[in-house]
């Protein structure tokens, strides 16, 4: 193997961000050919990724990119909090978003993404596994069409993101986004709860009270009270407002905003 010029090593390292030794070894193996060295580094990155594939990923970030016609987001996992704050890991998230946004293909999740895009991004992640030295994983990915305005709230630390697609007052949309981030509702209003789920909740409460020997009308009132508590947890409009729990969110939103859809993504 030839001895490579240190300037060439620096050039390749600047191009790939790979560790010094890996870059030097790749250039020596490629006899100083940059393109071949890059392919060698990619292959080594894939090999490293395979070795680390079973290692647990429990830290990470959620990042979002908003453009004129869409909102694009990635939930990216790593092994440690240290790497979650690493500039190279953040760079990977940004690169993923740019690649997704450039496609203008809209989908709700990683499973729904075009197969060629998933293949391209998987290879990209493998490269960064080789550079960073931890197992990395795309947990979720989305590309949502922006047919109405959207308010994007990113909680400090990039671990929670909420999106509110709305018609109406932007200031109220911000309050809704903060509420969604903090309280994680499942449904916009009571009518949005699937009938089967609604009936299952009622049936569970009725079963709990079956042996109480209370009159039927009292049991129904107790069930109504229990349902009200459930709605306060899972239904956006019924939740107490995080800034003033004497108000419900439907009071904050009334006549000021129509929430078309909301989503919350978190690590």
Buried (B, 14 or more C-beta within 10 A) or exposed (E): EEEBEEEBBEBBBEEBBBBEEBBBBBBBBBEBBBEBBBEBBBEBBBEBBEEBEEEEBEBBBBBBBBEEEBBBBBBBBBBEEEBBBBEEBBEBBEBBBEBBBEBEEBBEEBEEBEEEBBEBBEEBBBBBBBBBEBBBBBBBBBBBEBEBEBBBBBBEEBBBBBBBBBEBBEEBBBBBBBBBBBBBBEBBBEEEBEEEEBEEBBEEBBEEBEEEEEEEEEBBEBBEEBBEEBBBEBBBBBBBBBEEEEEBBBEBBEEBBEBBEBBBBEB
